[in-house]
Amino acid sequence: MDKIKIDSSNAYLYPMPMVIVGSVVDGKPNFMPVAWVSRVNYRPPMFAVAIGPHYSSRGIEENGEFSVNIPSISMMERTDYCGLVSGVKRDKSEVFDIFYGELENAPLIEECPVSMACSVSETVEMKTNQLFIGEVLELYSEERYLTDGNPDIEKIEPFTLTMPGNRYWAVGSSIGKAWNAGKSLIKKD
């Protein structure tokens, strides 16, 4: 075995999806890039986002709502900018064109190919972060990002993050069909 033990503080998923979390803080829309995000329930659909003690997390705590917006590669610069500056000092409400669905404290981003409005169902206090688990109550996209009525990863052009190298990456091409590629390994009785 040629495996070597490395520093466990570098334990990340490779890659991590990049999203922009929206919240309303002090009555104003605010946005923060987040890569620590995952769908955590089938029905109802729920997402978990892990956020440290940031301005955005205060808005989520106070209002019980947030948005998860999937930016395209063309939005990388503005996405990164939102992580470089704090909403405490900079008004990030003008970085994107914003719209709202039924949840008035979950600002959605018009330019993002996919946007979801979530209602907080549970908050888990971690040692350094809060894990906000939200039920997806609304999902928005545009026809140009869909194939057969479903979001299409090639049309969306999302990007990912790797840590600790702190690099953004484009998503590659399809390599197989899930719940199908391994069928040849199933032993026949």
MDAnalysis code that builds the backbone (N, CA, C; Angstrom):
import MDAnalysis as mda
import numpy as np

u = mda.Universe.empty(567, n_residues=189, atom_resindex=np.repeat(np.arange(189), 3), trajectory=True)
u.add_TopologyAttr("name", ["N", "CA", "C"] * 189)
u.add_TopologyAttr("resid", np.arange(1, 190))
u.add_TopologyAttr("resname", ["MET", "ASP", "LYS", "ILE", "LYS", "ILE", "ASP", "SER", "SER", "ASN", "ALA", "TYR", "LEU", "TYR", "PRO", "MET", "PRO", "MET", "VAL", "ILE", "VAL", "GLY", "SER", "VAL", "VAL", "ASP", "GLY", "LYS", "PRO", "ASN", "PHE", "MET", "PRO", "VAL", "ALA", "TRP", "VAL", "SER", "ARG", "VAL", "ASN", "TYR", "ARG", "PRO", "PRO", "MET", "PHE", "ALA", "VAL", "ALA", "ILE", "GLY", "PRO", "HIS", "TYR", "SER", "SER", "ARG", "GLY", "ILE", "GLU", "GLU", "ASN", "GLY", "GLU", "PHE", "SER", "VAL", "ASN", "ILE", "PRO", "SER", "ILE", "SER", "MET", "MET", "GLU", "ARG", "THR", "ASP", "TYR", "CYS", "GLY", "LEU", "VAL", "SER", "GLY", "VAL", "LYS", "ARG", "ASP", "LYS", "SER", "GLU", "VAL", "PHE", "ASP", "ILE", "PHE", "TYR", "GLY", "GLU", "LEU", "GLU", "ASN", "ALA", "PRO", "LEU", "ILE", "GLU", "GLU", "CYS", "PRO", "VAL", "SER", "MET", "ALA", "CYS", "SER", "VAL", "SER", "GLU", "THR", "VAL", "GLU", "MET", "LYS", "THR", "ASN", "GLN", "LEU", "PHE", "ILE", "GLY", "GLU", "VAL", "LEU", "GLU", "LEU", "TYR", "SER", "GLU", "GLU", "ARG", "TYR", "LEU", "THR", "ASP", "GLY", "ASN", "PRO", "ASP", "ILE", "GLU", "LYS", "ILE", "GLU", "PRO", "PHE", "THR", "LEU", "THR", "MET", "PRO", "GLY", "ASN", "ARG", "TYR", "TRP", "ALA", "VAL", "GLY", "SER", "SER", "ILE", "GLY", "LYS", "ALA", "TRP", "ASN", "ALA", "GLY", "LYS", "SER", "LEU", "ILE", "LYS", "LYS", "ASP"])
u.atoms.positions = np.array([
    [0.843, -1.187, 0.000],
    [0.000, 0.000, 0.000],
    [0.881, 1.240, 0.000],
    [0.598, 2.153, -0.911],
    [1.368, 3.386, -1.015],
    [0.644, 4.583, -0.417],
    [-0.443, 4.348, 0.316],
    [-1.195, 5.436, 0.947],
    [-0.356, 6.053, 2.052],
    [-0.416, 7.366, 2.153],
    [0.255, 8.051, 3.252],
    [-0.785, 8.851, 4.027],
    [-0.581, 8.978, 5.320],
    [-1.494, 9.747, 6.153],
    [-1.149, 11.221, 5.991],
    [-2.175, 12.048, 5.712],
    [-1.948, 13.484, 5.573],
    [-2.750, 14.229, 6.637],
    [-2.545, 15.516, 6.738],
    [-3.191, 16.356, 7.742],
    [-4.713, 16.284, 7.601],
    [-5.409, 15.813, 8.633],
    [-6.865, 15.640, 8.560],
    [-7.612, 16.966, 8.476],
    [-6.961, 18.086, 8.779],
    [-7.647, 19.377, 8.620],
    [-7.867, 19.688, 7.136],
    [-7.251, 18.907, 6.251],
    [-7.456, 19.052, 4.807],
    [-8.526, 18.098, 4.289],
    [-9.389, 17.617, 5.176],
    [-10.453, 16.690, 4.785],
    [-11.621, 17.472, 4.177],
    [-11.653, 17.548, 2.875],
    [-12.724, 18.220, 2.134],
    [-13.220, 17.264, 1.067],
    [-14.396, 17.521, 0.552],
    [-14.859, 16.801, -0.620],
    [-14.218, 17.433, -1.843],
    [-13.874, 16.645, -2.811],
    [-13.236, 17.164, -4.027],
    [-14.081, 16.814, -5.232],
    [-14.700, 17.754, -5.897],
    [-14.811, 19.176, -5.559],
    [-16.063, 19.432, -4.725],
    [-16.252, 20.701, -4.331],
    [-17.444, 21.122, -3.594],
    [-18.240, 22.065, -4.493],
    [-19.571, 21.905, -4.542],
    [-20.362, 22.799, -5.396],
    [-20.349, 24.225, -4.860],
    [-20.251, 25.201, -5.745],
    [-20.289, 26.612, -5.351],
    [-21.709, 27.119, -5.488],
    [-22.240, 27.714, -4.443],
    [-23.544, 28.354, -4.489],
    [-23.425, 29.742, -3.862],
    [-24.449, 30.533, -4.070],
    [-24.533, 31.835, -3.406],
    [-25.757, 31.781, -2.503],
    [-25.530, 31.937, -1.207],
    [-26.625, 31.936, -0.245],
    [-27.105, 33.371, -0.068],
    [-28.396, 33.553, -0.178],
    [-28.997, 34.869, 0.016],
    [-29.769, 34.917, 1.314],
    [-29.688, 36.068, 1.981],
    [-30.464, 36.283, 3.204],
    [-30.794, 37.770, 3.282],
    [-31.699, 38.099, 4.161],
    [-32.019, 39.501, 4.414],
    [-31.497, 39.831, 5.799],
    [-30.630, 40.852, 5.863],
    [-30.046, 41.271, 7.131],
    [-30.331, 42.765, 7.301],
    [-30.903, 43.117, 8.421],
    [-31.274, 44.511, 8.694],
    [-32.115, 45.090, 7.560],
    [-33.020, 44.283, 7.020],
    [-33.938, 44.733, 5.982],
    [-33.353, 44.826, 4.584],
    [-32.092, 44.365, 4.409],
    [-31.434, 44.479, 3.108],
    [-30.940, 43.120, 2.629],
    [-31.090, 42.839, 1.310],
    [-30.578, 41.574, 0.770],
    [-29.057, 41.501, 0.894],
    [-28.567, 40.327, 1.230],
    [-27.125, 40.103, 1.353],
    [-26.804, 38.736, 0.760],
    [-25.600, 38.616, 0.204],
    [-25.215, 37.377, -0.466],
    [-23.827, 36.933, -0.038],
    [-23.656, 35.613, 0.009],
    [-22.395, 35.019, 0.455],
    [-22.139, 33.729, -0.331],
    [-20.939, 33.563, -0.914],
    [-20.633, 32.294, -1.572],
    [-20.402, 31.205, -0.524],
    [-20.937, 30.020, -0.798],
    [-20.827, 28.904, 0.139],
    [-20.553, 27.637, -0.666],
    [-19.564, 26.864, -0.229],
    [-19.277, 25.579, -0.870],
    [-19.630, 24.417, 0.060],
    [-19.914, 24.710, 1.303],
    [-20.289, 23.663, 2.239],
    [-21.809, 23.563, 2.243],
    [-22.328, 22.913, 1.196],
    [-23.757, 22.808, 0.957],
    [-24.074, 21.420, 0.415],
    [-25.231, 20.886, 0.805],
    [-25.623, 19.573, 0.302],
    [-27.119, 19.370, 0.461],
    [-27.704, 18.629, -0.472],
    [-29.079, 18.181, -0.280],
    [-29.025, 17.091, 0.768],
    [-29.927, 17.163, 1.753],
    [-29.863, 16.223, 2.866],
    [-31.157, 15.459, 3.101],
    [-32.173, 15.681, 2.288],
    [-33.426, 14.948, 2.433],
    [-34.109, 14.844, 1.083],
    [-34.795, 13.706, 0.880],
    [-35.461, 13.465, -0.395],
    [-36.801, 14.197, -0.466],
    [-37.748, 13.784, 0.384],
    [-39.062, 14.432, 0.389],
    [-39.435, 14.785, 1.811],
    [-39.618, 16.029, 2.147],
    [-39.480, 17.159, 1.237],
    [-38.006, 17.418, 0.929],
    [-37.726, 18.069, -0.221],
    [-36.337, 18.386, -0.527],
    [-35.783, 19.388, 0.492],
    [-34.617, 19.063, 1.042],
    [-33.985, 19.937, 2.034],
    [-32.507, 20.075, 1.725],
    [-31.985, 21.271, 1.983],
    [-30.569, 21.551, 1.819],
    [-29.986, 21.977, 3.147],
    [-28.723, 21.625, 3.365],
    [-27.985, 22.087, 4.537],
    [-26.847, 22.963, 4.053],
    [-26.685, 24.107, 4.700],
    [-25.556, 24.992, 4.412],
    [-24.832, 25.258, 5.723],
    [-23.515, 25.128, 5.702],
    [-22.706, 25.382, 6.890],
    [-22.061, 26.749, 6.757],
    [-22.371, 27.617, 7.704],
    [-21.876, 28.995, 7.656],
    [-21.310, 29.366, 9.018],
    [-20.150, 30.000, 9.013],
    [-19.538, 30.476, 10.246],
    [-20.248, 31.723, 10.751],
    [-19.676, 32.374, 11.752],
    [-20.315, 33.566, 12.320],
    [-20.176, 34.769, 11.377],
    [-21.023, 34.811, 10.377],
    [-20.983, 35.871, 9.370],
    [-22.254, 36.705, 9.436],
    [-22.213, 37.821, 8.764],
    [-23.360, 38.716, 8.643],
    [-24.562, 37.965, 8.071],
    [-24.332, 37.143, 7.058],
    [-25.414, 36.379, 6.422],
    [-26.105, 35.442, 7.402],
    [-25.338, 34.781, 8.250],
    [-25.938, 33.831, 9.185],
    [-26.862, 34.537, 10.173],
    [-26.546, 35.773, 10.508],
    [-27.417, 36.526, 11.410],
    [-28.800, 36.723, 10.784],
    [-28.827, 37.042, 9.488],
    [-30.096, 37.223, 8.793],
    [-30.899, 35.935, 8.720],
    [-30.209, 34.810, 8.490],
    [-30.900, 33.518, 8.428],
    [-31.491, 33.186, 9.795],
    [-30.717, 33.427, 10.852],
    [-31.210, 33.181, 12.214],
    [-32.442, 34.021, 12.528],
    [-32.372, 35.308, 12.205],
    [-33.459, 36.230, 12.542],
    [-34.731, 35.973, 11.753],
    [-34.605, 35.610, 10.467],
    [-35.768, 35.513, 9.598],
    [-36.222, 34.090, 9.279],
    [-35.365, 33.106, 9.514],
    [-35.743, 31.725, 9.262],
    [-35.903, 31.376, 7.790],
    [-35.270, 32.155, 6.912],
    [-35.337, 31.910, 5.480],
    [-34.000, 32.214, 4.834],
    [-33.730, 31.538, 3.703],
    [-32.529, 31.822, 2.920],
    [-32.738, 31.284, 1.517],
    [-31.873, 31.699, 0.614],
    [-31.923, 31.170, -0.745],
    [-30.613, 30.471, -1.068],
    [-30.703, 29.513, -1.969],
    [-29.527, 28.835, -2.517],
    [-29.581, 29.073, -4.020],
    [-28.586, 29.796, -4.529],
    [-28.532, 30.169, -5.937],
    [-27.308, 29.524, -6.573],
    [-27.498, 28.863, -7.716],
    [-26.387, 28.205, -8.394],
    [-25.885, 29.124, -9.504],
    [-24.678, 29.695, -9.311],
    [-24.131, 30.594, -10.333],
    [-23.485, 29.815, -11.480],
    [-23.424, 30.427, -12.637],
    [-22.720, 29.844, -13.781],
    [-21.274, 30.342, -13.770],
    [-20.459, 29.726, -14.610],
    [-19.048, 30.118, -14.721],
    [-18.908, 31.609, -14.997],
    [-19.808, 32.163, -15.793],
    [-19.732, 33.584, -16.133],
    [-19.926, 34.489, -14.914],
    [-20.394, 33.936, -13.798],
    [-20.627, 34.709, -12.582],
    [-19.521, 34.537, -11.543],
    [-18.427, 33.864, -11.906],
    [-17.374, 33.567, -10.939],
    [-16.822, 34.814, -10.254],
    [-16.542, 35.857, -11.005],
    [-15.937, 37.063, -10.435],
    [-16.856, 37.707, -9.390],
    [-18.145, 37.841, -9.716],
    [-19.087, 38.451, -8.769],
    [-19.335, 37.545, -7.567],
    [-19.331, 36.235, -7.800],
    [-19.485, 35.283, -6.693],
    [-18.316, 35.428, -5.724],
    [-17.106, 35.453, -6.250],
    [-15.912, 35.583, -5.425],
    [-15.910, 36.911, -4.664],
    [-16.310, 37.981, -5.345],
    [-16.369, 39.307, -4.716],
    [-17.226, 39.262, -3.451],
    [-18.358, 38.563, -3.537],
    [-19.258, 38.496, -2.380],
    [-18.619, 37.796, -1.189],
    [-17.591, 36.998, -1.418],
    [-16.865, 36.359, -0.329],
    [-15.688, 37.181, 0.168],
    [-15.284, 38.159, -0.617],
    [-14.154, 39.009, -0.234],
    [-14.568, 40.171, 0.659],
    [-15.821, 40.590, 0.551],
    [-16.290, 41.747, 1.320],
    [-17.450, 41.343, 2.217],
    [-17.554, 41.960, 3.354],
    [-18.623, 41.671, 4.300],
    [-19.792, 42.617, 4.071],
    [-20.991, 42.090, 4.240],
    [-22.186, 42.910, 4.157],
    [-22.258, 43.956, 5.255],
    [-21.439, 43.803, 6.297],
    [-21.375, 44.810, 7.355],
    [-20.836, 46.119, 6.776],
    [-19.866, 46.012, 5.861],
    [-19.203, 47.200, 5.307],
    [-19.636, 47.542, 3.894],
    [-20.109, 46.560, 3.136],
    [-20.472, 46.785, 1.733],
    [-21.893, 46.311, 1.476],
    [-22.614, 47.098, 0.708],
    [-23.966, 46.738, 0.305],
    [-23.873, 45.839, -0.918],
    [-24.150, 44.545, -0.738],
    [-24.055, 43.594, -1.853],
    [-25.390, 43.418, -2.579],
    [-26.389, 44.207, -2.206],
    [-27.709, 44.075, -2.828],
    [-27.712, 44.542, -4.279],
    [-26.693, 45.290, -4.704],
    [-26.645, 45.786, -6.075],
    [-25.717, 44.968, -6.978],
    [-25.126, 43.914, -6.459],
    [-24.213, 43.078, -7.246],
    [-24.985, 42.258, -8.286],
    [-26.223, 41.888, -7.942],
    [-27.051, 41.049, -8.806],
    [-28.421, 41.694, -8.984],
    [-29.137, 41.239, -10.003],
    [-30.553, 41.576, -10.129],
    [-31.307, 40.595, -9.244],
    [-32.131, 41.117, -8.357],
    [-32.774, 40.312, -7.322],
    [-34.270, 40.212, -7.587],
    [-34.827, 39.043, -7.280],
    [-36.275, 38.888, -7.279],
    [-36.660, 38.063, -6.052],
    [-37.935, 38.091, -5.735],
    [-38.445, 37.333, -4.598],
    [-39.602, 36.466, -5.059],
    [-39.709, 35.302, -4.448],
    [-40.875, 34.460, -4.626],
    [-41.810, 34.741, -3.468],
    [-42.358, 33.692, -2.899],
    [-43.288, 33.837, -1.781],
    [-42.577, 34.133, -0.460],
    [-41.316, 33.741, -0.330],
    [-40.578, 33.985, 0.916],
    [-39.907, 35.359, 0.848],
    [-40.342, 36.269, 1.685],
    [-39.856, 37.650, 1.592],
    [-38.457, 37.867, 2.164],
    [-37.882, 36.857, 2.805],
    [-36.531, 36.982, 3.352],
    [-35.550, 36.014, 2.715],
    [-35.878, 35.592, 1.488],
    [-35.007, 34.695, 0.730],
    [-34.773, 35.336, -0.647],
    [-33.868, 36.321, -0.722],
    [-33.625, 36.987, -2.011],
    [-33.008, 36.021, -3.026],
    [-33.571, 36.016, -4.218],
    [-33.141, 35.125, -5.292],
    [-32.418, 35.936, -6.358],
    [-31.474, 35.309, -7.050],
    [-30.629, 36.010, -8.018],
    [-31.094, 35.699, -9.434],
    [-31.505, 36.734, -10.142],
    [-32.016, 36.609, -11.508],
    [-31.003, 35.965, -12.446],
    [-29.715, 36.321, -12.341],
    [-28.690, 35.829, -13.257],
    [-28.321, 34.361, -13.031],
    [-28.641, 33.816, -11.879],
    [-28.307, 32.421, -11.592],
    [-29.241, 31.490, -12.363],
    [-28.697, 30.464, -12.993],
    [-29.526, 29.515, -13.737],
    [-30.547, 28.771, -12.868],
    [-30.217, 28.565, -11.605],
    [-31.122, 27.878, -10.678],
    [-31.116, 28.633, -9.348],
    [-32.300, 28.877, -8.815],
    [-32.441, 29.540, -7.517],
    [-33.518, 28.834, -6.712],
    [-33.254, 28.649, -5.423],
    [-34.174, 27.955, -4.532],
    [-34.417, 28.778, -3.281],
    [-35.669, 28.909, -2.889],
    [-36.035, 29.601, -1.654],
    [-36.299, 28.548, -0.584],
    [-35.664, 28.723, 0.569],
    [-35.730, 27.730, 1.636],
    [-36.235, 28.341, 2.941],
    [-36.986, 27.539, 3.669],
    [-37.430, 27.898, 5.001],
    [-36.661, 27.031, 5.994],
    [-36.055, 27.657, 6.993],
    [-35.237, 26.916, 7.958],
    [-36.121, 25.968, 8.760],
    [-35.748, 24.702, 8.771],
    [-36.480, 23.727, 9.578],
    [-35.689, 23.334, 10.818],
    [-34.369, 23.519, 10.751],
    [-33.528, 23.179, 11.906],
    [-32.193, 23.897, 11.784],
    [-31.654, 24.294, 12.919],
    [-30.313, 24.871, 12.979],
    [-29.501, 24.027, 13.952],
    [-28.364, 23.548, 13.499],
    [-27.485, 22.739, 14.336],
    [-26.242, 23.562, 14.651],
    [-25.966, 23.742, 15.926],
    [-24.787, 24.487, 16.361],
    [-23.581, 23.557, 16.340],
    [-22.586, 23.931, 15.543],
    [-21.345, 23.171, 15.466],
    [-20.281, 23.942, 16.258],
    [-19.058, 23.429, 16.292],
    [-17.998, 24.126, 17.028],
    [-17.629, 25.462, 16.392],
    [-17.572, 25.526, 15.065],
    [-17.192, 26.784, 14.410],
    [-18.247, 27.303, 13.446],
    [-19.228, 26.494, 13.108],
    [-20.244, 26.888, 12.132],
    [-21.636, 26.602, 12.657],
    [-22.614, 27.171, 11.967],
    [-24.007, 26.796, 12.158],
    [-24.415, 26.051, 10.901],
    [-25.117, 24.964, 11.098],
    [-25.627, 24.196, 9.973],
    [-27.116, 24.515, 9.871],
    [-27.457, 25.266, 8.831],
    [-28.852, 25.619, 8.589],
    [-29.446, 24.592, 7.642],
    [-30.495, 23.920, 8.081],
    [-31.180, 22.949, 7.249],
    [-32.497, 23.591, 6.831],
    [-32.659, 23.737, 5.523],
    [-33.837, 24.418, 5.019],
    [-34.612, 23.584, 4.032],
    [-35.932, 23.651, 4.140],
    [-36.803, 22.982, 3.178],
    [-36.952, 23.864, 1.946],
    [-36.742, 23.279, 0.780],
    [-36.900, 24.010, -0.476],
    [-38.399, 24.152, -0.740],
    [-38.867, 25.393, -0.692],
    [-40.283, 25.652, -0.937],
    [-40.541, 26.142, -2.356],
    [-39.506, 26.700, -2.983],
    [-39.648, 27.211, -4.346],
    [-38.365, 26.954, -5.117],
    [-38.511, 26.563, -6.380],
    [-37.380, 26.312, -7.269],
    [-37.631, 27.078, -8.562],
    [-36.645, 27.878, -8.979],
    [-36.781, 28.698, -10.180],
    [-35.635, 28.435, -11.150],
    [-35.956, 28.442, -12.428],
    [-34.965, 28.359, -13.494],
    [-35.575, 29.015, -14.725],
    [-34.959, 28.805, -15.866],
    [-35.474, 29.304, -17.137],
    [-35.424, 28.162, -18.139],
    [-36.273, 28.230, -19.135],
    [-36.349, 27.186, -20.156],
    [-34.978, 26.902, -20.771],
    [-34.166, 27.940, -20.960],
    [-32.866, 27.755, -21.609],
    [-31.886, 26.905, -20.792],
    [-32.163, 26.688, -19.496],
    [-31.295, 25.869, -18.649],
    [-31.860, 24.464, -18.423],
    [-32.961, 24.149, -19.088],
    [-33.636, 22.875, -18.866],
    [-33.558, 21.961, -20.084],
    [-33.587, 20.675, -19.821],
    [-33.758, 19.654, -20.853],
    [-34.850, 18.725, -20.343],
    [-35.884, 18.548, -21.129],
    [-37.036, 17.737, -20.731],
    [-37.619, 18.197, -19.391],
    [-37.598, 19.503, -19.159],
    [-38.186, 20.067, -17.944],
    [-37.310, 20.006, -16.706],
    [-36.090, 19.481, -16.829],
    [-35.181, 19.343, -15.685],
    [-33.923, 20.178, -15.889],
    [-33.331, 20.692, -14.789],
    [-32.074, 21.433, -14.923],
    [-31.008, 20.581, -15.626],
    [-30.278, 21.199, -16.548],
    [-29.265, 20.525, -17.355],
    [-27.891, 21.093, -16.993],
    [-27.021, 20.260, -16.451],
    [-25.727, 20.719, -15.949],
    [-24.874, 21.378, -17.037],
    [-24.975, 20.895, -18.274],
    [-24.194, 21.514, -19.359],
    [-24.703, 22.910, -19.681],
    [-25.995, 23.124, -19.573],
    [-26.567, 24.446, -19.844],
    [-26.365, 25.396, -18.674],
    [-26.385, 24.876, -17.471],
    [-26.211, 25.696, -16.270],
    [-24.772, 26.187, -16.142],
    [-23.810, 25.341, -16.501],
    [-22.377, 25.632, -16.371],
    [-21.979, 26.052, -14.953],
    [-22.283, 25.199, -13.954],
    [-21.884, 25.531, -12.585],
    [-20.375, 25.398, -12.427],
    [-19.873, 25.898, -11.316],
    [-18.455, 25.686, -11.017],
    [-18.304, 25.208, -9.589],
    [-17.128, 24.687, -9.293],
    [-16.878, 24.077, -8.001],
    [-15.667, 24.728, -7.349],
    [-15.441, 24.359, -6.092],
    [-14.317, 24.876, -5.314],
    [-13.525, 23.697, -4.768],
    [-12.212, 23.831, -4.719],
    [-11.387, 22.868, -3.988],
    [-10.636, 23.617, -2.902],
    [-10.479, 22.939, -1.776],
    [-9.713, 23.471, -0.656],
    [-8.751, 22.374, -0.235],
    [-7.615, 22.632, 0.298],
    [-7.128, 23.919, 0.743],
    [-6.487, 24.767, -0.364],
    [-6.439, 24.305, -1.591],
    [-5.817, 25.073, -2.668],
    [-6.593, 26.305, -3.080],
    [-7.869, 26.380, -2.665],
    [-8.721, 27.533, -2.946],
    [-8.759, 27.883, -4.426],
    [-9.239, 26.913, -5.233],
    [-9.351, 27.103, -6.679],
    [-10.778, 26.800, -7.125],
    [-11.220, 27.546, -8.128],
    [-12.505, 27.264, -8.767],
    [-12.244, 26.382, -9.979],
    [-13.182, 25.477, -10.254],
    [-13.049, 24.530, -11.352],
    [-14.358, 24.435, -12.125],
    [-14.258, 24.283, -13.424],
    [-15.415, 24.015, -14.257],
    [-15.788, 22.548, -14.106],
    [-17.032, 22.223, -14.367],
    [-17.494, 20.843, -14.306],
    [-17.202, 20.179, -15.652],
    [-16.721, 18.953, -15.629],
    [-16.356, 18.234, -16.851],
    [-17.533, 17.553, -17.525],
    [-17.234, 16.686, -18.447],
    [-18.262, 16.009, -19.234],
    [-18.785, 14.768, -18.506],
    [-19.926, 14.286, -18.946],
    [-20.551, 13.102, -18.367],
    [-19.673, 11.880, -18.635],
    [-19.552, 10.997, -17.635],
    [-18.747, 9.778, -17.805],
    [-19.570, 8.497, -17.686],
    [-20.845, 8.629, -17.375],
    [-21.682, 7.442, -17.261],
    [-23.039, 7.778, -16.678],
    [-23.934, 6.803, -16.706],
    [-25.284, 6.992, -16.188],
    [-25.388, 6.360, -14.805],
    [-25.845, 7.171, -13.817],
    [-25.999, 6.688, -12.444],
    [-27.067, 5.610, -12.359],
    [-26.913, 4.697, -11.425],
    [-27.795, 3.556, -11.222],
    [-27.893, 2.701, -12.491],
    [-26.810, 2.728, -13.270],
    [-26.775, 1.940, -14.490],
    [-25.352, 1.460, -14.795],
    [-24.357, 2.329, -14.589],
    [-22.971, 2.039, -14.977],
    [-22.423, 0.764, -14.320],
    [-22.864, 0.446, -13.114],
    [-22.330, -0.726, -12.410],
    [-23.116, -2.001, -12.605],
    [-24.111, -1.974, -13.440],
    [-24.969, -3.164, -13.610],
    [-24.186, -4.390, -14.081],
    [-23.121, -4.189, -14.814],
    [-22.355, -5.341, -15.310],
    [-21.653, -6.077, -14.159],
    [-21.516, -5.456, -12.995],
    [-20.858, -6.082, -11.857],
    [-21.827, -6.867, -10.957],
    [-23.118, -6.733, -11.226],
    [-24.105, -7.460, -10.423],
    [-24.058, -8.931, -10.798],
    [-23.876, -9.754, -9.791],
    [-23.788, -11.202, -10.041],
    [-25.185, -11.775, -10.234],
    [-25.290, -12.622, -11.213],
    [-26.560, -13.312, -11.500],
    [-26.666, -14.530, -10.589],
    [-27.826, -14.757, -10.027],
    [-28.043, -15.929, -9.167],
    [-28.318, -17.168, -9.984],
])
